[in-house]
Amino acid sequence: MNNLNSIIIEGNLVRDPQFHFTPKGTPVCIFSIASNRFYKQDTGVVQEVSFFDVETFSKLAEGCYNLGHKGRGVKVVGRIKQDRWTDAESKPHSRIWIVAEHVEFRPEFKRDVSAQETDVSETMAAEAAETSAVEELASVTF
């Protein structure tokens, strides 16, 4: 019987995704995300940043590689995987990965200087239309 192993995390890509193939030819995409947490402390608000490595396979890997780039917002649903190994000096090592099963990229907004001069309601309507179009494309599940 499998135990529950599930994670949902949101953040931003730290760098552009890396893409390669396994020896059997399966596409693999690896990317890292930074997730921020804010909390109050005596002196004010404190920011805590955590970094996570994410691994995707097959068509999901291809989609993540094509849509992802440094700074892009992302939500990842998947499971945690731990790799363990011993180095040449017999020191044990381990690394925690997130193996993604579903990835959603946040919409991106392209703003130009002329948009600042237009009416605010026109800008908001254009952004809403762009958001709905991007949201249809940004969810990557294969």
C-alpha positions in Angstrom: 0.0 0.0 0.0 1.3 3.4 -1.0 1.4 6.2 1.7 0.2 9.7 0.9 2.9 11.7 -0.8 1.5 14.9 -2.3 2.6 18.5 -2.6 1.2 21.7 -4.1 3.6 24.6 -4.3 3.6 28.0 -6.0 6.6 30.2 -6.8 8.7 31.6 -9.6 11.3 29.9 -11.8 14.8 30.7 -10.6 16.4 30.0 -14.0 15.4 28.8 -17.4 14.4 25.1 -17.5 16.9 22.4 -18.6 15.8 19.8 -21.1 17.3 16.4 -21.8 16.4 12.8 -22.5 16.7 9.6 -20.4 18.8 6.8 -21.9 15.6 5.2 -23.1 14.6 8.4 -24.9 12.0 9.9 -22.4 12.0 13.7 -22.4 12.9 15.2 -19.0 12.6 18.9 -18.0 14.2 20.1 -14.7 13.6 23.5 -13.2 13.9 25.3 -9.9 11.4 27.4 -8.2 11.6 29.9 -5.3 8.6 30.1 -3.0 8.2 33.1 -0.7 6.6 33.1 2.7 5.9 36.3 4.7 5.2 36.5 8.4 5.1 39.1 11.1 7.8 39.5 13.7 8.5 42.1 16.3 10.4 44.3 13.9 8.0 44.0 11.0 7.4 41.6 8.2 10.0 38.9 7.5 10.4 37.2 4.1 11.4 33.6 4.0 12.4 32.1 0.7 12.6 28.3 -0.1 14.0 26.8 -3.2 12.7 23.5 -4.8 13.9 21.4 -7.7 11.2 20.1 -10.0 11.4 17.2 -12.4 8.9 16.5 -15.2 8.7 13.8 -17.8 7.3 13.1 -21.3 4.8 15.6 -22.8 4.6 17.5 -19.5 8.4 18.0 -19.8 8.1 19.3 -23.3 5.3 21.7 -22.3 7.2 23.0 -19.3 10.3 23.6 -21.4 8.4 25.5 -24.0 6.4 27.7 -21.6 8.8 28.2 -18.7 11.5 30.8 -18.4 13.3 32.6 -15.5 10.9 34.6 -13.4 7.7 33.1 -14.7 5.1 32.2 -12.0 4.2 28.6 -11.6 2.0 26.2 -9.6 3.2 22.6 -9.3 1.2 19.6 -8.1 3.2 16.4 -7.6 5.0 14.2 -5.2 8.3 14.3 -3.3 11.1 12.0 -4.2 14.4 11.5 -2.3 17.6 10.4 -4.1 20.3 8.8 -1.9 23.8 7.9 -2.8 27.3 7.4 -1.4 30.2 9.3 -2.9 33.7 8.0 -3.6 34.7 8.8 0.0 31.8 6.7 1.4 29.9 9.8 2.5 26.2 9.5 2.3 24.3 12.2 0.4 20.6 12.8 -0.3 18.6 15.3 -2.4 14.8 16.0 -2.4 13.0 16.5 -5.7 9.4 17.3 -6.6 8.2 15.1 -9.4 5.4 17.1 -11.1 2.2 15.6 -12.2 0.5 18.9 -13.1 2.0 22.3 -13.8 0.2 25.6 -14.3 2.1 28.7 -15.5 0.8 32.1 -14.4 -0.3 34.5 -17.1 2.2 37.0 -18.4 1.3 40.5 -19.3 3.1 42.5 -21.9 2.9 46.2 -21.2 4.0 48.9 -23.6 4.4 52.6 -22.9 1.3 53.6 -25.0 -0.9 51.5 -22.6 -0.1 53.9 -19.8 -1.7 56.7 -21.8 -5.0 54.9 -22.5 -8.0 54.9 -20.3 -7.7 52.6 -17.2 -11.0 50.7 -18.1 -9.7 49.9 -21.6 -6.4 48.6 -20.1 -8.3 46.4 -17.6 -10.6 45.0 -20.3 -7.6 44.2 -22.5 -5.8 42.5 -19.6 -8.9 40.4 -18.8 -9.1 39.2 -22.4 -5.4 38.4 -22.4 -5.6 36.6 -19.1 -8.4 34.3 -20.3 -6.6 33.5 -23.5 -3.3 32.8 -21.6 -5.0 30.7 -18.9 -6.3 28.4 -21.6 -2.7 27.7 -22.8 -0.9 28.0 -19.5 -2.2 24.9 -17.8 0.1 22.0 -18.8 -1.3 18.5 -18.0 -0.5 15.6 -20.3 
